[in-house]
């Protein structure tokens, strides 16, 4: 097993990666500005801003086999300038430090939603499809920019095993994703006349994907998909929520009111059009297979009332 530096270790994805990889025997060096009260015994938290000197000193001292960069703002309540500093500038700094200090593998976790939910989208989007979410969801611009920056690393620095993961919607008892919060409500709105196909993956299977990404010689851009696809209406039912179909104009008024979930305006399109990814490349190149079934994944969501 190897030394692995994980940035954003106190965030939802960081907690998953830290727990999973430590359980597999890796020596994990957790990095985050915020406290983490759930770290396993033997794992220390380095409270650094990845853009500052302390992070570079840690990488130089540890010389890890890999850096997994997860220090991203995935909620949209932060201001655009702050999201850009953390999501894009922070990503560029981490990859620059890793390249300059000869870290052999760099892993970045984006998301499949960067492709966008568009009426002219292919049924299953491959890794070659351009990330287009910012066309209708401007709050995703910094995440799209970070994704594209990392994808450029593949051809600019071929000596580094760069892995860019684009997982579908992650669900589970600990992650705080937009879809997790949406489905955790007792009732949710849907858009009248629309029932798009959806893809989900259990948080433990995301941890398994990180483990596969660490494998030797694995490099490239990979969609990471779960056990299959299901219509939004079925997903809501299996998650234990009640769907309330509403005209789109009314949804814009009721977001965050009367017990309905609050979602950004740009996220409404994901309730109308599919954003489904082709995950065959990752499975074929790494042997990855999700261990949690669709119903099990949907029923792992905590209820929020």
Secondary structure, DSSP 8 states (H G I E B T S, - for coil): --EEEEESTTSHHHHHHHHHHHHTT-EEEEE-SS--TT--TT--EE---TTSHHHHHHHHHH--SEEEE-----SS-S-HHHHIIIIIIHHHHHHHHHHHTT-SEEEEE--GGGG---TT--SSB-TTS---GGGT-GGGHHHHHHHHHHHHHHHH-TTSEEEEEEE-EEESSS---HHHHHHTSSEEEEETT---EEEEEEHHHHHHHHHHHTSTT--EEEEE--S-EEEHHHHHHHTT-EEEEE-HHHHHHHTTSTT-----GGGGGGGTS---B--HHHHHHH----SS-HHHHHTTS----
